[in-house]
Amino acid sequence: MKVGLLSDVHANLPALEAVLDDMPPVDSIVCAGDVVGYNPWPAECLVRVREVSAGTVRGNHDRTVETPERYRANRMAEAGLEHAKRELSTEGLAWLASLPRATWFADGRYHLVHSHPAPDREDAYVYPEEFPALDRHLDALADDAPDDAGGDRDSTGDRGSGGDFDGLVLGHTHVQGARSVDGRLVVNPGSVGQPRDGDPDAAYAVLDVDAGEVDLRRVAYDVDRVAEAVEREGLPERTGERLYRGE
């Protein structure tokens, strides 16, 4: 089983189109949230993600699209949400509001969340170098894993079958990375629409569930098209400028 991993699309349609065109054959696609925000195409990206994703969780921008003033200290974020609130249909807003904070996919073998997996730390950033510190939170998640999760280990493994799981997928930092933490795979596929790891190419990943391996992938897209649309829609100039530098 192979699963395409998306996160932090942030209303960047050219980047999303490039990722979907570049993605090799997969059995399903999931999205770790923040479909909207910052960039000019919230409605189009929402429709496209709904079409392709078997599971999407809510990001902080998805959650606050109807209250953009909460990001008053960050004009780029506030302006992107104001734009999304104007552009999205009632149905689109309702879909965002209905998204879960977290979910399971791949027959319960992987947990999907936007930011920190602990409910009381929602919106906390977890960068790839901090993944090892998630060990106790991963152990806590095991108690909530579906009973039919395919987390069996062979006789040399540390964990048994049922109620365990193989890994965690999260986003939010816009920094791509993957690590094994106590035998579980932790993955951030990176940001489709606003990378912040110094690489301007759109980021995503392909997870091989059975092999327990992930392919972290990048693809170039038409940044000029986004920058021109940012200017046309009256969004902050830096929203487009930062895309050229992956910041």
C-alpha positions as a printed Julia matrix, in Angstrom:
247×3 Matrix{Float64}:
   0.0     0.0     0.0
   1.34    3.44   -0.98
  -0.14    6.69    0.28
   0.53   10.19   -1.04
   1.09   12.69    1.77
   0.14   16.35    1.38
   0.28   19.19    3.88
   0.1    22.98    4.05
  -1.27   23.57    0.56
  -2.12   27.13    1.59
  -4.23   28.01   -1.44
  -1.33   27.64   -3.87
  -2.99   26.05   -6.88
   0.05   25.91   -9.22
   2.03   24.09   -6.53
  -0.81   21.66   -5.83
  -1.25   20.93   -9.53
   2.48   20.29   -9.91
   2.52   17.91   -6.95
  -0.46   15.91   -8.18
   1.03   15.7   -11.68
   4.4    14.58  -10.28
   3.05   12.06   -7.77
   3.65    8.42   -8.77
   0.77    5.94   -8.6
  -0.58    5.62   -5.05
  -3.48    3.77   -3.46
  -4.75    6.88   -1.67
  -3.86   10.41   -0.64
  -4.2    12.12    2.75
  -3.71   15.75    3.73
  -2.33   17.03    7.05
  -4.24   20.29    6.92
  -3.97   23.99    6.1
  -5.64   23.74    2.72
  -6.27   27.5     2.76
  -4.46   30.67    3.83
  -1.79   33.01    2.43
  -2.15   32.41   -1.33
  -4.79   33.35   -3.94
  -6.73   30.14   -4.7
  -8.48   28.89   -1.53
 -11.66   27.72   -3.24
  -9.89   25.92   -6.06
  -7.48   24.17   -3.71
 -10.28   23.14   -1.38
 -12.19   21.55   -4.25
  -9.11   19.75   -5.52
  -8.1    18.42   -2.11
 -11.64   17.18   -1.51
 -11.5    15.37   -4.86
  -8.22   13.55   -4.25
  -7.91   13.1    -0.5
  -9.23   10.08    1.37
  -8.67   11.91    4.66
  -7.91   15.5     5.65
  -7.41   17.01    9.1
  -7.87   20.64   10.04
  -4.95   23.02   10.24
  -4.8    26.25   12.2
  -5.68   28.3     9.08
  -8.55   25.95    8.22
  -9.83   26.38   11.77
  -9.7    30.19   11.81
 -10.78   31.07    8.26
 -13.93   32.77    9.58
 -12.0    34.75   12.21
  -8.99   36.18   10.32
  -8.59   38.94   12.91
  -7.0    36.35   15.18
  -3.9    36.73   13.0
  -3.78   40.52   13.24
  -0.13   40.35   14.33
   0.75   38.6    11.05
  -0.58   40.6     8.12
   0.25   37.89    5.55
  -1.75   35.31    7.48
  -4.62   37.69    8.22
  -4.89   38.86    4.61
  -4.82   35.3     3.29
  -7.65   34.31    5.61
  -9.68   37.42    4.76
  -9.33   36.46    1.1
 -10.34   32.86    1.82
 -13.37   33.97    3.8
 -14.53   36.04    0.82
 -13.8    33.37   -1.78
 -15.1    30.2    -0.14
 -18.67   29.04   -0.56
 -20.91   28.26    2.38
 -20.37   24.58    1.6
 -16.61   25.03    1.51
 -16.59   26.8     4.86
 -18.78   24.06    6.32
 -16.39   21.39    5.03
 -13.42   23.08    6.69
 -15.39   23.37    9.93
 -16.21   19.65    9.8
 -12.61   18.47    9.55
 -11.31   16.45   12.51
  -8.29   17.48   14.54
  -6.74   14.06   13.89
  -7.55   10.75   12.24
  -6.13    7.32   11.4
  -5.36    6.03    7.93
  -3.88    2.96    6.23
  -6.14    0.64    8.23
  -5.2     2.36   11.47
  -1.47    1.92   10.99
  -0.72    5.66   10.78
  -1.98    8.66   12.72
  -2.59   11.95   10.88
  -2.6    15.35   12.6
  -1.67   18.89   11.59
   0.67   19.89   14.39
   1.58   18.31   17.73
  -0.22   15.0    18.33
  -1.17   15.88   21.94
  -4.6    17.59   21.98
  -3.49   20.05   24.65
  -0.57   21.18   22.46
  -2.53   21.94   19.32
  -0.67   24.4    17.06
   2.73   23.67   18.66
   5.5    23.39   16.1
   7.46   20.13   15.94
  10.49   20.38   13.64
  12.17   17.22   12.29
  15.08   17.49   14.72
  12.51   17.44   17.53
  10.77   14.25   16.38
  12.62   12.04   18.92
  11.0    14.04   21.73
   7.61   12.76   20.57
   8.38    9.29   21.95
   6.1     9.46   24.98
   3.31   11.03   22.94
   3.58    8.2    20.43
   3.29    5.7    23.27
   0.17    7.5    24.47
  -1.31    7.35   20.98
  -0.85    3.59   20.97
  -3.55    3.36   23.65
  -6.01    4.97   21.23
  -4.93    3.14   18.08
  -7.68    1.08   16.42
  -7.79   -2.5    17.68
  -7.45   -3.78   14.12
  -4.41   -1.61   13.34
  -1.82   -3.51   11.33
   0.98   -2.84   13.78
   2.23   -6.41   14.15
   5.94   -6.87   14.81
   8.03   -9.98   14.35
   9.56  -11.86   17.27
  12.41   -9.36   17.54
  10.11   -6.33   17.74
   9.22   -4.42   20.86
   5.47   -4.32   20.3
   2.7    -6.76   19.58
  -0.36   -6.61   17.39
  -3.61   -4.79   17.88
  -3.95   -1.33   19.36
  -0.49   -0.32   18.17
   0.5     1.61   15.1
   3.38    2.21   12.73
   3.79    5.94   12.58
   2.7     9.56   12.6
   2.25   12.11    9.82
   2.11   15.81   10.69
   2.71   19.21    9.09
   2.52   22.83   10.3
   6.24   23.7    10.29
   6.5    23.68    6.47
   9.81   21.83    6.92
  10.13   18.42    5.28
  11.64   15.53    7.22
  11.29   11.96    8.46
  12.76    9.96   11.34
  12.28    6.64   13.08
  11.32    7.13   16.72
  11.36    3.97   18.82
  10.47    1.9    15.76
   7.73    4.21   14.53
   8.06    6.42   11.47
   7.39   10.16   11.96
   6.96   12.15    8.74
   6.4    15.75    7.78
   5.87   15.76    3.99
   6.7    19.47    3.91
   4.55   22.25    2.52
   2.97   22.01   -0.91
   2.24   25.72   -1.13
   4.72   27.58    1.1
   7.95   25.69    1.85
  10.07   27.19    4.64
  13.15   24.98    4.51
  15.13   26.99    1.99
  13.95   24.96   -1.01
  11.28   26.76   -3.09
  10.06   23.58   -4.8
   6.7    22.22   -3.68
   7.08   19.43   -1.13
   5.16   16.2    -0.61
   5.88   12.57    0.2
   4.91    9.03   -0.72
   4.59    6.54    2.11
   5.12    2.82    1.51
   3.0     1.46    4.35
   4.1    -2.16    4.03
   7.82   -1.39    3.83
   7.63    1.31    6.5
   9.54    3.7     4.25
   8.86    7.19    2.93
  10.03    8.99   -0.2
  10.36   12.74    0.46
   9.79   14.46   -2.86
  10.06   17.98   -4.38
   8.78   19.4    -7.63
   9.24   22.8    -9.27
   6.18   24.88  -10.16
   5.37   28.28  -11.67
   6.13   30.67   -8.8
   5.76   33.64  -11.15
   2.11   32.72  -11.67
   1.53   32.82   -7.92
   3.38   36.1    -7.39
   1.37   37.73  -10.18
  -1.9    36.49   -8.67
  -0.85   37.71   -5.22
  -0.38   41.19   -6.66
  -3.62   41.01   -8.65
  -5.65   40.03   -5.58
  -4.09   42.73   -3.41
  -2.43   40.31   -1.01
   0.78   41.36    0.79
   3.71   41.5    -1.63
   5.91   39.36    0.63
   3.42   36.48    0.34
   4.66   35.98   -3.21
   8.26   37.06   -2.68
   9.01   34.48    0.0
   8.02   31.63   -2.33
  11.08   32.27   -4.5
  13.34   31.61   -1.51
  11.42   28.84    0.23
  10.99   30.82    3.44
